[in-house]
Structure formats: C-alpha cells, structure tokens
Amino acid sequence: MISLQKNAVNFVKFALQCKALCFGSFETKSGRNSPYFFNIGCFDSGYSINKLSRFYTNALVNSGIAFDMIFGPAYKGIPLVISTSINYSLMLGKDIPFSFNRKEMKTHGEGGLLIGSPLKGRVVIIDDVITSGISAMESISIIKKTGAEPVAMLIALDRMECSVDRCISSRKSAVQEVAETYGIPVISIASLNDIFSNVMNDINLSKYRERISEYREVYGIL
C-alpha cells in the first residue's frame, strides 16, 4: 500500500490527465471566482473510474478506520462506492458490502430507498467533495435511521475553503464543520495543499501560482 502523500500526489497528477482538475477562472455555486475546478464526472471510462477507486481504497486503508461496509449517496457516490468496493475486495482479498440510495422512495417492486447490501454495523460514506455539508447530513441521517453507525466520510478532494454558509472570518471549512457536527473523521485523498504543491513544482502550471495564492488568502483555512 502506498503512502498517503504519494497517493495524494499521484491522484492530483491523474486528475490533471483526465481533466477532472482544471485551472483558469471558474464561478462556484457560492459565487466565488475560483482559480481551479474539480469535476469527478470527468472520470468517465472504465479505466479512469477503476484507477480512481484505487486512490479511494488506498486512502481508506491508510486511514486505519475500522468499518463493515461503505455507502455512496446518489448520484455521484453510486459509481464511487461500487468501484471502490470492487477494488477494495480485490486488493485486500476481503469482500466489502456496499449500499447506495435512490433520490426518491420506490413504491413498487422491491420498494424502498436503498439499493445494495442492508445498512448495518460501521459505515463509511464515500463521496466526491463536501461543499455545503447537505449531502453528508442526508447520508448520515439515512444510515442512522437503519440503526447502523456512520464512522467516517471519505472524499476525493478537500478544497480547504471557508464554508459557504459561514462568515469567512470563522475560518472553518465545510469539511471541518461536518467532522465537528457529526463527530466523525473526514478523510480526503488530496487537498488544496497537494494541488498547490503540484502547481509550485510544475513549470507548465506556474502561471496559476499567484492566483491560487490570492484565493487561499481570501478563502483558505489553516
């Protein structure tokens, strides 16, 4: 199993290759003008989603979190939880159950809100990013209603930005707020620090250094 740092560095490089990580000028949902944009939807082939799930698996194993199954919130969490379950099972030789939810309750056929293995025991939530914390709140609520226990959340990227729902002066990110509110660790494959390190070390990306530094000064957290 590769180290956390190497896993993060390799992930950033792969995200750049897949154009899931782009630099320029992008307006976020909160109206901020971000110098970079991350779109997990760009991992859109069998090869790329398989490799992406290896990064998730490495981060999960390196975290040392004890868990019984994984859960992915609809919609982006669905391919993530399925592919990570497959990769985790193959890499570690241990079959790991998964589950995901529908956006709406199904009233015919088998019915219900959940698809996959029944939620039970210690559950890790797998998603792409945490922006406002709404998806995390919904996932935790679903898990707890079944009597299972959410023990961690695993995301691809921690933007390390002040939460859009809080005053910038609070200097708390959405990731930190989820961890504090629900008392569970939030693990990320990579963070803004890893992106910035890549920019600092890559001459082809040097033109973005100043803009990212300025953005971090305004919205960044320690």
N, C-alpha and C positions, 0 to 999 in steps of 0.2 A: 504494500500500500504506500503510495507516495505521500510526502508531507503536505501539510495544509498550505504552506507557502507555494510550493511547486504546483499544487493543484490549482491554486488561485491564478498564478502566472500563466499556466497552460490554458486555463479557462478563458482568460482575457484575450489571449492570442487567438484561440479558436473562435471566440465571439466576433473578433475583428474579421477573421477569414470568412465567416458566414454572414457578415454584415449585420449581425444581431446587435453589435456595438458600433455606432457611427458617431463621428464628430462633425460639428457645424453649429447651426443655430436652430433649436427646436423649442416650440412652445409646449409646456406641460399642461396637464389638466388644471393645475393651480394657477396658470397664467404666467409662470416663471419662464424666462428665456434661458434654457439650459444649453451648455456647450457640447453636451453629448446626449445620446438617446440609446436606450436598450430595449430591444424588442425580441422577446423569446420566441415569437411566432416565426422568426427567420430560421429557426432550426426546423426546417420543413421537409426533411427527407429521412429515409430510414437510417442512413449513415450518420447524419448530424444529430438526430434525436437519440440514437444509440450512444454516440460519443458523449453527448450532453449528460445522459443518465449516468455515465461513468463518473463524471465530476460530482454529481449529486451523491452517488454511492461512496466515493472517496471521502467527501465532506461528512457524510453521516457516520461512517466508520471511525474517522479521525476524531469525531466529537465525543465518542465514548458513551453516548446516550444509550441507556437500556430501553428497548421498546419491543413490542409484539407485532405491530403492523403499521402500515402507512396509509395516509388518507390524502386525496387530492381534490380540492374544490373546483367545481365546474366554472369556466370551461378549460382554462389554461392548465389547471392542475391535473386534468384527466390523462393526457399523454405523458406528463411528467411522472405521475405515480405508477402508471403501468410500466413504462420503460425502466424506471428505477427499480421496481420490484423484480423485473426480469434480470437486470444487470446485477443487482444485489444477490439474488439467488444463485446466479451462475458464478459470480466472483468469489462468494464465500461458501458456496455449497450448502446454503440454508434457505429453504423455501420461505419467503416472506409474504404474507397475505396483504392485499390492498383493497381499498374501497374508495368510491367517489360518489358525489351526489348529483342529482338532477336539479335543474333550476326550478322546476315545478313538480309538485307531487303527482305521481301517476295513479290514476284511479281505476284503470282496467288491467287485465292480465295479472302479473305478479304484484302490481301496485307498489306504492311506497316511494320514498325519496332517495334511497340509497341503492347502488349497484356494486356488486362485488362481495367480498367477504364481510360477514356481520362485524360491526364495530365492537371490539371488546379488548380489554387489557390496556396496555400502554400504547398510545397512538402518536406517531409523528406526522405532522401536517407538511405537505410538500407543495410549494407554490413558486411563482417567478420572482416577484418583488412585493414589498409592503409599501403602499403609498399612503393610504389613509387608515388602514387597520380594519376596515369594514369586512373584508374577506376573511381575515383572521378571526374576528369576532363571530362571524357566521359559522365558520368551521368549528370553532371551539364549542359553540352552542350545540351544534349537531352532535358532536362527539359526546358531550356531557349528557345530553338527553337520552342517549342509549345506555348510560351507565359506565361508559369507557372513560379513560383518563388521557387528556392531551398532555404530552410530556415535553414536546419541543416543536419548533417550526423550522423548516429548512427551506431557504430561498436561494435563488441564483445570485442576486446582487443586492448589497446594502448600499444605497445611494448616500448614506451618511449625511442626510439633509434634515433640517428642522421640519417638523411635521407641518403639513399644510393647514392643519386645524388649530395650530397653536401660535402664539406670538413668537416671532423669531428670537426674541431675547431669552426665551426659555431654554433654547439650545438643546432641545430633546427631539430626537428623530422619531418617525413612526415606528421604527424597529424597537427603539428603546421603550417607547410607550406601550407597545404590545407586550414586551418582556416584563415590564413593571406591573401593568394592569392585570395580566393573567398568571404571572408568576412562573413563566416557562422560558427557557432559553431560546433565542432566535439565532440559528446558525446560517451563515451565508457562505457560498462557495468563494465569492470575491466581494470586494468593497471598492468604494471610490478611491481609497488609498492605493489599491492594486492597479486601478485604471491609471491613476496619476503617475505611479512609478513606471508604468509601461510608456506613457507619454514622455516622461523625462528621459527615458533610456532609448527611445526610438527617434532618430533624426527626422524620419518621414512624418512624425506627428508633432514635431517641435513647435509648429505654428499655433498649436492649441494650448500650449502651456500657460501662457499669460491669461487667456480667457478662463480656463479651468481654475486657476489660482484665484482670480477675481470672484468667480462664482462661489468658491469654497469660503472666501472671506465673508460673503454676504449670507449664505445659507448653510454653510457647513457646520458640523458638530465635531467635538473632540473624539 
